[in-house]
Amino acid sequence: MRIGELSRRTGTPTRLLRYYEEQGLLTPGRLPNGYRDYGEHLVDRVQQIRGLLDVGLPTRVIKDVLPCLDTPCTITISDASEELVELLRRERDRMDARIACLARNRDAIDAYLAQVTASRGAV
C-alpha cells in the first residue's frame, strides 16, 4: 500500500511515517518506480509504535524493543545498558498501573451497565 493509505488506516500523519522510517522503525519495500510500498503487517507495527510512544518511550528505545514485538522474539539479547533495562522496567510498571486502572474502570462500567439493564428489564 502507499504511504497515504497507511496514514489513513493508522491515523498517523505521513510525515511521522517518514520519520519512523528515518529512525529505522519502519522498513517499507520499494516499487520499481521508487515509491514506498508498505506491507499489510506495517499497519499493526505503526499501531505498536504509537502505543509505545504514547507511554513515553523514545524512538531510540523503541528501535531496540521492536524485534520483541514479533512473536516469537526474533533477537538475541546483547549488551543492553543498565540504564535501558531500568527505563524499560519503569515503563513496564507504568503500563501495568495503567492496565490495572483501565480494568477497574471497565469493571465499573460493566457493573453500571448490568444495573441499567436489570432495571430496564424490571419495568
N, C-alpha and C positions, 0 to 999 in steps of 0.2 A: 504494500500500500504506500501511497505517497505521504509526505510529512503532514499535509493538511488533514488527511483522514485520521492519522494517528492523533493529531492535535484534537480533532473533533471528538474522537472516541474516548480520549482520556481526559478531556477538559484542560489540557496543558498547552499553553501558547507555543507556537512553532519556535520562537526564539529560545525558549527554555529547552525544547527538544534538541536544538542545535548545540546549546550549552552542555547538555548532558553528553552529547556525542563528543564535544571537545574535551570533556573531563574523563572520557573513557567509560562512561556509564552505559552508553548505548552503542551498538555497532551495527548500523544498517548495511545491507548489501548495496551494490551499485548496479544500475541497469546499464545496458550498452551505451545509452546516451549520457551517462554520468549522473543521472538523477538518483537520489537516495531511494532505496526500496526497503521499507520497514516490514519485517515479518509479523505475522499474527501474534507470535509469542511476546513481542515487544509491548503489546497493549498491557499485559499483566506486569511486565518489567517496569514500565513507566509508573503504573499504579503503586508498585512496591517502592520505587524510588521516592515518589511523592509522599508516601506514608512515612518513610524513614526521615525525609526532610521535615515533615510535619512534627515529628517528635524531637527535632533538634539536632539530628546527626549531620555533620558537614559532609559535603560530597567526597572529600578525600577519604573519610572513614567508610562511607557507603561503598566506594570503589573496592575497599578491602573486604567488605561483608557480602557484596553481590554474588560471588560464586556460591555462597552457602544458602542463597535464596532458592537455588535449584534443589530438587530432590532426586537423588541424594546429593550431599555436599560434594562439589567437584574440585576441591582444593586440598592440598596437603598443608597443614599448619606449619608456618615458618617462624621466623623470629619476630612475632608481634611484640611491640614495646609494652612495658608495664602500664604506661600512660594510656595506650589504646585499650588494653584489657580493662583497666579501671573505668575508662569512659564508657565502654560497652556495657559493663556491669551496671553502672549508674543508669544508663539509658534503658537497659532491660528492666531494672527495678522501677523506673518511672512508668514504663509501659505496663508492667504488672499492676501498678497502682491505678492507672487509667482504666485498665481492663476490669479490675475489681469494681471501680466506681461505675463504669458503664453497665456491668452486670447487675449491680444494686439498683440502678435507675431502670433498667429493663424489667427487673422483678417488680419494682413499684408500679410501673405502667401495666404490667400483666395483672397485678392484683387489682388495680383500679378498673381495668377493662373487665375483669371477672365480676367485680361488684356491679358495674354498669350493666353488663349482660344479664346477670342474675336478677337485678331489679327490673329490667325491661321484660324479662320472661315472667315475672310475678304479676305484671299489670294485666 
